[in-house]
Amino acid sequence: MPDLASAAAPLLLVLGMALLLAGTPPDRPLPRLLGALIVALLMLRYLAWRVTETLPPPEQGIDALLARAFLGLEMLSCLAGLLLLHVLSRSRDRSAEADAHPVELFPGGPPLIDILIPTYNEGREILMRSIVGALAQDYPRFRVWVLDDGRRPWLRALAEDLGAHYVTRGDNRHGKAGNMNAALRHLLALPERPDAIAVLDADFIATPQFLRRAAALLHDPRVGCVQTPQHFLNPDPIQLNLRGLSTLSDEQRFFFDAILASKDAHGTAFSCGTSALIRASALEEIGLFPTESVTEDLLLSIKLTGLGWRTVYLNEPLTVGLAPEGLQEYLTQRGRWCLGTMQIVRTRWGPFSFGPTPLLMRLHTLDTVLFWLVGSLMRLACLLVPILYWWLGLVVMRTDLAGLLGHLGPYWFACVLYLGWVSRGTNLPVMAEAMGLLVTREALRASAIGLFGRRDQRFKVTAKGTRRDRVVVQWSIAWPWLTLLLLTIGGIGWRLLLGPAPGTPPDVEAMNLFWSLFNVAILGITLLICVEQPRQRLQERFDADEAATLRLPGREEVPVRLRDLSVTGCRVEGGPEGLVPGQTVTLHLAGVGAVLADLRRVSGTALHLAFRAPAPVEAALIRKIFSGRYVRSVASTRPLDLVRVLARRAFA
């Protein structure tokens, strides 16, 4: 077994890497860099073996052609992997920098900040939360502007009643970017111009510390944009459909907790559309928000970088918003991100242009392009290659099992180990592949449109706040993956009946069987995600543990314990005996005061209450809930917990 013997040194390297990383925090610079270098070396070793030892001779016709096409995809995928490793080799935490520069010490005092809330079709309950949260800032100089592309009289009345400004325009040209630009022209013409602009999507709520913490990083006069992470008050479709609400981290955690902090260390962080603070003079210098791409946020940071401005990242949970509530909305959002990235490729700021974009920003933008395009093609190819062998006898890799294990094995294990460590458990094998596979069709479609279609492509606004009270199988999303699953399983059975294809190298059956079983796991998880689970409430509830009091009409207050809370209701424990559903009670909550509520259900010592909250009380509840105390994200997922979630979802 010469190949396995030659793998001894790489496997020892992986073992040494595991010992190096065990118990070491991912923010340690040297282990982080060494881990990335080890993975890169093992990747290049694997790729060299693939090029020199595994290709069929050219005279083998279709096998040779497919083998070289697949190798070409692998090489592009490895390029994307090397770029990602370069990104992840460093990281930066700016919390101490924000601590050291309070806005009160700025020359001239705290900058004036205008908070923009662009909206199109969101409902009242969503906009109420966003406006109230924006108005509750612990910051001395700010204004809140609701930018309504829906031109709704009720929203004007709501904004004015709450104390926010309302702005609209005559058309919806250029979508969100056009909406903000129209408002900016108005703001920049005011006698008191803003020093900075904060952007909040209509479904995002700012904690009171948002402006104070983000504005602290404007102490550096070359900082043009401060981005903060996006956290979510509801489970995304993957968490919900796999029933892993308290176990699985949301799909964006790897990006915001690992990738963006790493890009910041390289000077290539970028705006993500919401929860960002942008210096007004920098916006003016680039001609306001870009309209050349539907992802105006990414292009904004690329333009800023080209003019010498910096985008920095403050990794603190300062806002919370709505994740896409359904699978269709999730795919629409990802398709829009992919479309915008490809549109940037065709601008003078793209990675292949002759524009002013610095080299490192070009490379890291290329990383995003390869993620959407090559990553999607590679996932699809990895599903199709074993199927081609089972049904047609086509072989794209001429090797034995020992050769594959000796070269792919060390690289794969090192990659899984490093990504799991650097992401703190938010990027796990199989699960990451299933999430990527889910968006493959949408990404390939958006890539084709963005690279070759008209430049003025429109996009759908992600729907929010809709009802989902029953199980729905998304057959339109699931059928390609179900077809590939059946072809894989059927192909294994077919080849077992026929025996190995003539001229098949030794161990190809075993190699393809292992590959196929891995694909079956990925396809199975993807199909489970396509079965949408019902959402129980329109308003998310948050766990609580604090004292409150409850009173019936004509009776004294009694102490109760608040166990969960939302804007529309809560659950308490304790209270007087003999309560029955339908009774009206008054609940006194710290920070809110008296809230009238209907008793909906009694279960043991628990009372389930539905609030009758007029607008002032509703606003007080929003301020309490979204103060930052109750919002929690799953920070990481342990592999064994993931296995339990998947097993329970598949077989329970």
C-alpha positions in Angstrom: 0.0 0.0 0.0 2.5 2.7 -1.1 -0.2 5.4 -1.3 -1.3 4.8 2.3 2.3 4.6 3.4 3.0 8.0 1.8 0.0 9.4 3.6 1.7 8.8 7.0 3.4 12.2 7.0 0.3 14.2 6.0 -1.8 12.3 8.5 0.8 13.1 11.2 0.6 16.7 10.1 -3.2 16.6 10.5 -2.8 15.1 14.0 -0.3 17.8 14.9 -2.8 20.4 13.7 -5.5 18.9 15.8 -3.3 19.0 18.9 -2.3 22.6 18.0 -5.9 23.8 17.7 -7.4 21.8 20.6 -8.3 24.2 23.4 -6.9 27.2 21.5 -9.2 30.2 20.9 -9.7 30.8 17.1 -8.7 34.5 17.6 -5.0 33.5 18.3 -3.1 34.8 15.2 -0.3 32.2 15.0 -2.4 29.0 15.2 -4.9 30.5 12.9 -2.2 31.2 10.2 -0.5 27.8 10.7 -3.8 26.0 10.4 -4.6 27.8 7.1 -1.1 27.0 5.7 -1.4 23.3 6.6 -4.8 23.0 4.8 -3.4 24.9 1.8 -0.4 22.6 1.6 -2.5 19.4 1.8 -4.9 20.9 -0.8 -2.0 21.5 -3.3 -0.6 18.0 -2.6 -4.0 16.5 -3.5 -4.3 18.7 -6.6 -0.9 17.7 -7.8 -1.8 14.0 -7.4 -5.0 14.6 -9.3 -3.2 16.2 -12.2 -0.3 13.8 -12.5 -1.7 10.4 -11.5 -5.5 10.1 -11.9 -6.4 11.3 -15.4 -7.4 8.6 -18.0 -5.4 8.8 -21.3 -6.8 11.1 -24.0 -7.7 8.2 -26.3 -10.4 7.0 -23.9 -12.8 9.4 -25.4 -15.8 10.5 -23.3 -14.1 9.3 -20.1 -11.1 11.5 -20.7 -13.2 14.5 -21.7 -15.3 14.3 -18.6 -12.3 13.6 -16.4 -10.6 16.8 -17.6 -13.8 18.9 -17.3 -14.2 17.7 -13.7 -10.6 18.4 -12.9 -11.0 21.9 -14.3 -13.9 22.4 -11.9 -11.8 21.0 -9.0 -8.9 23.4 -9.8 -11.3 26.4 -9.8 -12.8 25.1 -6.6 -9.3 24.8 -5.1 -8.6 28.4 -6.1 -11.7 29.4 -4.2 -10.5 27.4 -1.3 -7.1 29.0 -1.3 -8.8 32.5 -1.3 -11.0 31.5 1.6 -8.1 30.2 3.5 -6.3 33.5 2.9 -9.3 35.3 4.2 -9.6 33.1 7.3 -5.9 33.2 8.2 -6.5 36.4 10.1 -9.3 38.0 12.2 -10.0 41.2 14.0 -12.1 42.3 17.0 -12.8 46.0 17.2 -14.7 46.1 20.5 -11.8 47.4 22.5 -11.3 50.1 19.9 -14.9 51.1 20.2 -14.5 51.2 24.0 -11.5 53.5 23.7 -13.3 56.2 21.5 -16.6 57.3 23.0 -18.4 59.8 20.8 -18.4 62.4 23.5 -14.7 62.8 23.1 -14.9 63.5 19.3 -13.7 66.9 18.2 -16.9 68.9 17.8 -18.9 66.3 19.9 -21.0 63.4 18.7 -21.7 63.4 15.0 -25.3 64.0 13.8 -26.7 60.7 12.5 -29.7 60.1 10.3 -31.3 56.6 10.6 -32.9 55.6 7.3 -35.6 52.9 7.3 -36.4 52.1 3.6 -39.7 50.2 3.2 -41.8 49.0 0.3 -44.5 46.5 1.4 -43.9 45.5 5.0 -46.8 45.3 7.4 -47.6 47.5 10.4 -46.3 45.2 13.1 -42.9 44.9 11.4 -42.5 48.6 10.8 -43.7 49.5 14.3 -40.8 47.4 15.8 -38.2 49.0 13.5 -39.3 52.6 14.1 -39.6 52.2 17.9 -36.2 50.6 18.1 -34.6 53.3 16.0 -36.2 56.0 18.1 -34.9 54.4 21.4 -31.2 55.0 20.7 -29.0 55.9 23.6 -27.3 58.6 21.6 -27.5 62.4 21.8 -27.9 63.5 18.2 -29.9 61.5 15.7 -33.1 61.6 13.5 -35.2 58.8 12.2 -36.5 58.8 8.6 -39.0 56.3 7.2 -38.5 56.1 3.4 -41.8 54.7 2.0 -41.8 53.4 -1.6 -45.3 52.1 -0.9 -46.7 55.6 -0.5 -49.0 54.5 2.3 -51.0 57.1 4.3 -51.3 54.9 7.4 -47.5 54.6 7.5 -47.1 58.4 7.4 -49.5 58.7 10.3 -47.7 55.9 12.3 -44.3 57.5 11.7 -45.5 60.9 12.8 -47.3 59.6 15.8 -44.2 57.8 17.0 -41.9 60.9 16.3 -40.1 59.8 13.1 -39.9 61.7 9.8 -41.7 60.4 6.8 -40.3 60.7 3.2 -41.7 59.3 -0.1 -41.0 59.8 -3.8 -42.8 59.7 -7.1 -41.4 56.5 -8.5 -39.6 53.3 -7.3 -36.6 53.6 -9.7 -33.5 51.6 -8.6 -35.3 50.0 -5.7 -33.9 50.3 -2.3 -30.8 52.2 -3.4 -32.9 54.7 -5.4 -35.2 55.1 -2.3 -32.3 56.0 -0.1 -30.7 58.3 -2.7 -33.9 60.3 -3.0 -34.0 60.7 0.8 -30.3 61.6 0.9 -30.7 64.4 -1.6 -33.3 65.8 0.7 -31.2 65.4 3.9 -28.1 66.9 2.4 -30.0 70.0 1.4 -31.2 70.6 5.0 -29.7 73.4 7.0 -28.3 70.8 9.5 -26.8 68.1 7.3 -26.1 64.7 8.7 -22.5 63.6 9.5 -23.3 60.0 9.0 -26.2 57.8 7.7 -27.3 54.6 9.5 -29.2 52.1 7.4 -31.8 49.7 8.9 -33.9 47.4 6.7 -37.6 47.7 7.6 -37.6 44.3 9.4 -34.5 45.1 11.6 -34.7 46.5 15.1 -31.8 48.4 16.6 -30.8 47.9 20.2 -30.3 51.2 22.1 -26.5 50.9 21.9 -26.4 50.6 18.1 -25.5 54.2 17.2 -23.2 54.8 20.1 -21.1 51.6 19.5 -20.9 51.9 15.7 -20.2 55.7 15.7 -17.2 55.2 18.0 -15.3 53.7 15.1 -15.7 56.9 13.1 -12.9 58.3 15.2 -10.6 57.3 12.3 -11.2 59.9 9.6 -10.6 57.3 6.8 -13.4 55.0 8.0 -16.2 55.4 5.5 -18.5 52.6 6.7 -19.0 50.6 9.9 -20.8 47.3 9.4 -22.3 45.3 12.3 -23.6 41.7 12.3 -27.1 40.6 11.6 -28.8 38.5 14.2 -32.3 37.2 13.9 -35.3 37.0 16.1 -36.9 34.1 14.3 -35.5 30.8 13.1 -34.4 30.6 9.4 -36.1 27.9 7.2 -33.2 25.5 7.8 -33.4 25.7 11.6 -37.2 25.5 11.5 -37.5 22.7 8.9 -34.9 20.5 10.6 -36.5 21.3 14.0 -33.2 22.4 15.5 -34.3 25.8 16.8 -32.2 25.7 20.0 -29.4 23.5 18.6 -28.5 24.7 15.0 -26.9 28.1 14.5 -28.5 30.2 11.8 -27.2 30.0 8.3 -25.5 33.4 8.5 -23.5 32.9 11.6 -20.4 31.5 9.8 -20.3 34.6 7.6 -20.8 37.2 10.3 -18.9 35.6 13.1 -15.9 34.3 11.1 -15.7 35.5 7.5 -16.5 39.2 7.8 -14.3 39.6 10.9 -11.5 38.0 8.9 -12.1 40.2 5.9 -11.9 43.2 8.2 -8.4 42.1 9.3 -7.3 42.2 5.6 -9.0 45.6 5.0 -11.7 44.0 2.7 -14.8 44.0 4.9 -17.9 45.2 3.1 -21.3 46.6 3.9 -24.2 44.1 4.1 -27.1 46.4 3.4 -28.5 46.8 6.9 -27.2 47.5 10.4 -24.5 49.7 8.9 -23.2 53.3 9.5 -21.8 55.3 6.6 -20.0 58.6 6.7 -22.0 61.2 4.7 -19.0 62.7 3.1 -17.8 59.3 1.9 -21.3 58.7 0.4 -21.1 62.0 -1.5 -17.7 61.2 -2.8 -18.9 58.0 -4.5 -22.1 59.6 -5.8 -24.4 58.2 -3.1 -25.6 54.6 -3.0 -24.6 52.7 -6.1 -27.4 51.6 -8.5 -25.3 49.5 -10.9 -26.0 46.3 -8.9 -28.9 45.0 -6.9 -26.4 44.4 -4.1 -25.6 48.1 -3.6 -24.1 47.3 -0.2 -21.1 45.3 -1.6 -20.5 47.7 -4.4 -20.6 50.6 -2.0 -17.7 49.2 0.0 -15.8 48.4 -3.2 -16.2 52.0 -4.4 -15.2 53.3 -1.1 -12.0 51.2 -1.0 -11.1 52.4 -4.5 -11.1 56.0 -3.2 -9.1 55.3 -0.1 -12.0 54.9 2.4 -12.2 51.9 4.7 -15.1 49.6 5.7 -14.6 48.2 9.2 -16.6 45.6 11.1 -17.8 45.7 14.7 -18.8 42.2 15.7 -21.3 43.0 18.4 -25.1 42.1 18.4 -26.5 45.6 18.0 -29.5 44.8 15.7 -31.9 42.0 15.3 -34.1 41.3 12.3 -36.3 38.8 10.5 -34.7 35.9 8.7 -36.5 34.7 5.6 -39.6 33.0 6.9 -40.0 30.4 4.1 -37.9 28.5 1.7 -39.0 30.4 -1.4 -38.1 33.7 0.3 -34.8 32.3 1.4 -33.9 31.3 -2.1 -35.1 34.6 -3.6 -32.8 36.5 -1.2 -29.8 34.3 -2.0 -30.5 34.6 -5.7 -30.6 38.4 -5.3 -27.2 38.4 -3.6 -25.7 36.2 -6.3 -27.2 38.3 -9.1 -25.8 41.5 -7.5 -22.3 39.9 -7.2 -22.3 38.9 -10.9 -23.5 42.4 -11.9 -20.5 43.9 -10.1 -18.2 41.7 -12.3 -19.4 43.7 -15.3 -18.7 47.1 -13.8 -15.5 49.1 -13.7 -15.1 48.1 -10.1 -15.2 44.3 -10.7 -12.3 41.9 -10.0 -11.3 41.8 -13.7 -11.8 45.5 -14.5 -9.2 48.3 -15.1 -10.9 50.5 -12.5 -9.4 51.8 -9.2 -10.3 48.7 -7.0 -7.2 47.6 -5.0 -5.7 44.2 -5.7 -6.7 42.6 -2.4 -10.3 43.8 -2.7 -10.4 42.3 -6.2 -9.2 38.9 -4.9 -11.7 38.9 -2.1 -14.5 39.9 -4.5 -13.4 37.1 -6.8 -13.7 34.8 -3.8 -17.4 35.7 -3.6 -17.9 35.3 -7.3 -16.3 31.8 -7.2 -18.4 30.9 -4.1 -21.6 31.5 -6.1 -20.7 30.2 -9.5 -17.9 27.6 -9.1 -19.2 26.3 -5.8 -22.7 25.7 -7.3 -21.2 23.9 -10.4 -18.9 21.8 -8.2 -21.7 20.6 -6.0 -23.8 19.6 -9.0 -20.9 17.8 -10.6 -20.1 15.9 -7.4 -23.7 14.6 -7.5 -23.6 13.7 -11.2 -20.2 12.0 -11.4 -21.1 8.8 -9.4 -24.4 8.6 -11.2 -22.6 8.6 -14.5 -20.5 5.7 -13.3 -23.4 3.6 -11.9 -25.6 4.0 -15.0 -23.1 4.4 -17.9 -19.8 3.1 -16.5 -18.0 6.4 -17.0 -15.0 6.9 -14.8 -13.5 10.4 -14.2 -10.8 9.4 -11.8 -8.3 6.5 -12.4 -7.1 5.5 -9.0 -7.5 2.9 -6.3 -9.0 3.4 -2.8 -5.6 3.6 -1.2 -4.6 6.5 -3.5 -7.8 8.4 -2.8 -7.6 7.9 0.9 -3.9 8.8 1.0 -4.4 12.1 -0.8 -8.0 13.3 -0.4 -8.2 11.9 3.2 -5.6 14.2 4.9 -6.8 17.2 3.0 -10.5 16.6 3.7 -9.9 16.0 7.5 -7.7 19.0 7.8 -10.2 21.2 6.0 -13.1 20.0 8.2 -11.0 20.4 11.4 -9.8 23.9 10.5 -13.2 25.3 9.3 -15.0 23.8 12.4 -12.4 25.4 14.7 -12.2 28.8 13.1 -16.0 29.0 12.8 -16.6 27.9 16.4 -18.9 25.1 15.2 -21.0 27.1 12.7 -19.6 25.4 9.7 -19.9 21.6 9.7 -19.4 19.0 6.9 -22.5 17.6 5.2 -24.7 20.3 6.7 -22.7 23.1 4.9 -22.9 21.1 1.7 -26.7 20.6 2.0 -27.2 24.4 2.6 -25.0 25.1 -0.4 -26.9 22.6 -2.6 -30.2 24.1 -1.6 -29.4 27.4 -3.4 -27.5 25.8 -6.4 -30.3 26.2 -8.9 -31.1 29.7 -7.9 -27.4 30.6 -7.9 -26.7 29.2 -11.3 -29.8 31.0 -12.8 -28.8 34.3 -11.1 -25.2 33.9 -12.3 -26.2 33.4 -15.9 -28.5 36.5 -15.8 -26.0 38.6 -14.0 -23.1 37.8 -16.3 -24.9 37.6 -19.6 -28.4 39.2 -19.2 -29.5 42.8 -19.3 -27.8 45.1 -16.8 -31.1 46.6 -15.5 -32.4 43.4 -13.9 -35.1 43.8 -11.3 -35.4 41.7 -8.2 -38.2 40.6 -5.9 -38.4 42.0 -2.4 -38.1 39.2 0.2 -41.6 38.7 1.7 -41.8 39.1 5.5 -44.6 38.6 8.1 -46.7 36.1 6.2 -48.7 33.3 7.9 -47.4 29.7 7.8 -49.6 27.5 9.9 -49.3 24.1 8.2 -46.7 21.7 6.8 -45.9 22.4 3.2 -43.7 20.2 0.9 -41.9 22.5 -1.6 -42.0 20.1 -4.5 -40.9 22.8 -7.0 -37.6 23.1 -5.0 -37.3 19.4 -4.0 -37.9 17.6 -7.3 -34.4 17.9 -8.8 -32.8 16.7 -5.6 -35.3 13.9 -5.2 -34.5 12.8 -8.8 -30.8 12.8 -8.1 -31.3 10.8 -4.9 -33.4 8.2 -6.8 -30.8 8.0 -9.6 -28.0 7.5 -7.1 -29.8 4.8 -5.1 -31.1 3.1 -8.2 -27.7 3.3 -9.9 -26.0 1.5 -7.0 -28.6 -1.3 -7.3 -28.2 -1.4 -11.1 -24.5 -1.7 -11.0 -24.6 -4.4 -8.3 -26.8 -6.4 -10.6 -24.6 -5.9 -13.7 -21.2 -6.0 -12.0 -18.3 -3.6 -12.6 -18.1 -1.9 -16.0 -15.6 -3.4 -18.4 -12.1 -1.9 -17.9 -12.9 -0.4 -14.6 -9.8 0.2 -12.4 -9.6 -1.7 -9.1 -11.5 -0.2 -6.1 -13.6 2.2 -8.3 -16.8 0.4 -7.1 -15.8 1.1 -3.4 -14.8 4.6 -4.2 -18.0 5.5 -5.9 -20.1 3.7 -3.2 -18.5 5.9 -0.5 -19.0 9.0 -2.7 -22.6 8.0 -3.3 -23.4 7.4 0.3 -22.0 10.9 1.1 -24.2 12.3 -1.6 -27.3 10.4 -0.3 -26.7 12.1 3.1 -26.5 15.5 1.6 -29.5 15.0 -0.7 -31.5 13.6 2.3 -30.8 16.6 4.4 -31.7 18.9 1.5 -35.0 17.1 1.0 -35.8 17.4 4.8 -35.3 21.1 4.5 -37.8 21.2 1.6 -40.6 20.1 4.0 -41.6 23.3 5.6 -42.7 23.2 9.2 -45.5 25.4 10.5 -44.6 28.6 12.5 -46.7 28.7 15.6 -46.8 32.4 16.2 -46.7 35.6 14.1 -44.6 37.2 16.9 -41.6 35.4 18.2 -41.4 34.8 22.0 -38.2 35.0 24.0 -37.3 33.1 27.2 -37.4 35.2 30.3 -37.0 34.8 34.1 -38.0 37.8 36.0 -40.4 39.0 38.6 -43.8 40.5 37.7 -47.2 41.0 39.4 -50.7 40.0 38.3 -54.0 41.5 39.4 -57.6 40.5 38.8 -60.3 43.3 38.8 -61.2 44.1 42.4 -58.4 42.0 43.9 -54.9 42.6 45.2 -51.7 42.1 43.1 -50.0 38.7 43.5 -46.4 38.0 42.5 -45.7 35.8 39.4 -42.7 34.8 37.4 -42.3 35.8 33.8 -41.1 32.8 31.7 -41.5 34.0 28.1 -42.4 37.3 26.4 -43.5 38.7 23.0 -45.1 41.9 21.8 -48.5 40.1 21.8 -48.4 37.9 24.9 -46.4 36.0 27.5 -46.3 33.0 29.8 -46.1 33.5 33.6 -46.0 31.0 36.5 -47.9 31.5 39.7 -50.9 33.7 40.3 -54.1 33.1 42.2 -55.9 29.8 42.1 -59.2 29.3 40.2 -58.4 31.3 37.1 -60.1 30.1 33.9 -59.6 31.0 30.3 -61.4 34.1 29.2 -60.7 36.2 32.3 -59.1 39.6 32.0 -56.1 40.4 34.1 -53.6 43.2 34.5 -49.9 42.3 34.4 -47.2 44.7 35.7 -43.9 44.3 33.9 -40.7 46.0 34.7 -39.9 48.7 32.2 -43.4 48.6 30.7 -45.9 49.1 33.5 -49.5 47.8 33.5 -50.6 45.7 30.5 -54.1 44.5 30.1 -54.3 40.9 29.0 -56.7 38.0 28.4 -56.1 34.6 29.9 -56.0 32.2 27.0 -54.9 29.0 28.6 -54.0 27.5 32.0 -51.5 24.5 32.1 -50.5 23.5 35.6 -49.1 26.6 37.3 -48.5 28.3 34.0 -50.8 31.1 32.7 -50.8 32.0 28.9 -51.7 35.6 28.4 -52.6 37.6 25.2 -52.0 41.3 25.6 -54.5 44.1 24.8 -51.8 46.7 24.2 -52.6 50.2 22.8 -49.9 51.8 20.8 -48.0 53.4 23.8 -47.9 50.1 25.6 -46.9 48.2 22.4 -44.0 50.6 22.0 -42.9 50.0 25.6 -43.0 46.3 25.1 -40.9 46.6 21.9 -38.3 48.7 23.8 -38.1 46.2 26.6 -37.9 43.1 24.3 -35.4 44.5 21.9 -33.2 46.2 24.4 -30.6 43.4 23.7 -31.4 41.4 26.8 -33.7 38.8 25.3 -32.3 38.3 21.8 -30.2 35.1 21.6 -28.5 33.4 18.7 -27.1 29.8 18.8 -23.4 30.6 18.7 -22.2 27.1 17.7 -23.4 23.6 16.9 -21.6 20.5 18.2 -21.3 17.7 15.7 -23.1 15.2 18.0 -25.9 17.6 18.5 -26.2 18.0 14.7 -26.4 14.2 14.3 -29.1 14.0 17.0 -31.2 16.7 15.3 -30.9 15.1 11.9 -31.7 11.6 13.2 -34.7 12.9 15.2 -36.0 14.8 12.1 -35.5 11.9 9.7 -36.9 9.1 11.9 -39.0 10.5 14.7 
